[in-house]
Amino acid sequence: MAAHLLVFAAPATFASLFEPRPADWPADIRSVTSAADALRAVEADPDVALLLVERDVEPQLGRFVHRLRRTRPGLEIVLLSPLVSATVRAELQVLGVDLIDRGAPKIEIHLELRRRSTRLALQRQAGILGRSRRVQEVVETILQIGPTDIPVLVTGPSGAGKELVARALYMVSRRREHAFVALNVGALAETVLESELFGHEKGAFTGAATRKVGVFEHADGGTLFLDEVGEMSAGMQVRLLRALESGEITPVGSTQSRRVDVRIIAATNRRLEDAVRRGTFREDLYYRLKVVLIEVPSLAERREDLHELVSHFLAESARQYETTVQSLTDGALRALQNYAWPGNVRELRNVVFRMAVLARGSQIEEGDLPPEIRQPEEAATMPVPMHRSSEQAEREILLQSLLALRRDLQEVLRLLRRRDGGPSAVVLEPEAPAPPQSLREGEVRQIRAALEAAGGNRKAAAQILGVGERTLYRKLKEYNLT
């Protein structure tokens, strides 16, 4: 996805900087000469991610920036200006506006704008949202080390977006023409994990009816992402270390090793250095994984990104659930920014989806927020959520049931792959991603897959889907499935 540059400057300034156009510029460059034109261009083109504003062309910069932020909270704004005082710099920081020295050589201005355009393009492609300094540092580190094969350890709290970082590293790597394979090692028992990692031969153990290819082989030539690596047992740590050091794997039940070429990206929400001191995580494996460390900040550490995240999730909710909410009031935004967000970005996404479905108007108001966010101290002492009518409570229960059903249905294909001997991992082949499905399309497709796997037996299909038979019958009738 492109990250277009819009330049709001005098014609002479634009001509001196960008005519002729710089060769191999990473994005489109356009110019406007008035605030009204700039606002219209930003609203009309979602690919405009970077706005360069010449200081002298807009005397009311603060008002102009606030108007932009209401419609495009994620827009990156840079002021082209001679050196300014410390007071002005502080004012710009409050506005979330960066500064480029107008007196710098033209080549330096180009390099800075290229760097920002490249970073923004990767953020949009990888879904790493935010203008905060912490997020910018993470993405710039990804751009720096991504093209290498160096192992990376990604740390951060649950729900902060560690897998997005791993996928971004893959996107800018030399291995992006090969597969990206993700496996949550903390969700599997040791015996299952060994087979998932290294595969097994037919007859290796009871139930091994066919040969199984492990994720190391699936990722050969590409990237292997091991999530929650801190949960691995001591025995599996030894086997993983041996594979990393030798570049060879031995499937369960085989005496023949196989050579594999993978780049390892590992992630954990634990402090592995503490686990090393306690003796529960091998020191040699820790340093093998942590050649480069990327720390993903919690949402509480980058609250300035919250408005952009909410806008993004409202748009996602509109696509997936056909909701009509487009924005939120200032009071609602303040309440969201004051909340602790223990579940990080994942929790915010779920809250926004719930609010978008339950909101009574086209804008989320403070009264639409869950009680734990509106009154966090009171909610913490209440055994049961209050402040809702029985009708609101029923609607919320129904919404949560539908969202849970959708998540359960999305697991069907993974379960079916495992029945066929495939890995319980996410395998991202280097083709273009499929367009997002609606909730109805996803449910229909996965209900049909479950019925086919169950040989038409509705009771067995309901068990595969993890729902009650009555729920499945109701869905069959609703979607006119036979």
Secondary structure, 3 states (H helix, E strand, C coil): CCCEEEEECCHHHHHHHHCCCCCCCCCCEEEECCHHHHHHHHHHCCCEEEEEEEHHHCCCHHHHHHHHHHHCCCCEEEEEECCCCHHHHHHHHHHCEEEEECCCCHHHHHHHHHHHHHHHHHHHHHCCCCCCHHHHHHHHHHHHHCCCCCCEEEECCCCCCHHHHHHHHHHCCCCCCCCEEEEEHHHCCHHHHHHHHHCECCCCCCCCCCCECCHHHHCCCCEEEEECHHHCCHHHHHHHHHHHHHCEECCECCCCCEECCCEEEEEECCCHHHHHHHCCCCHHHHHHHCCEEEECCCHHHHHHHHHHHHHHHHHHHHHHHCCCCCEECHHHHHHHHHCCCCCHHHHHHHHHHHHHHHCCCCEECHHHCCHHHHCHHHHHHCCCCCCCCHHHHHHHHHHHHHHHHHHHHHCHHHHHHHHCCCCCCEEECCCCCCCCCCHHHHHHHHHHHHHHHCCCCHHHHHHHHCCCHHHHHHHHHHCCCC
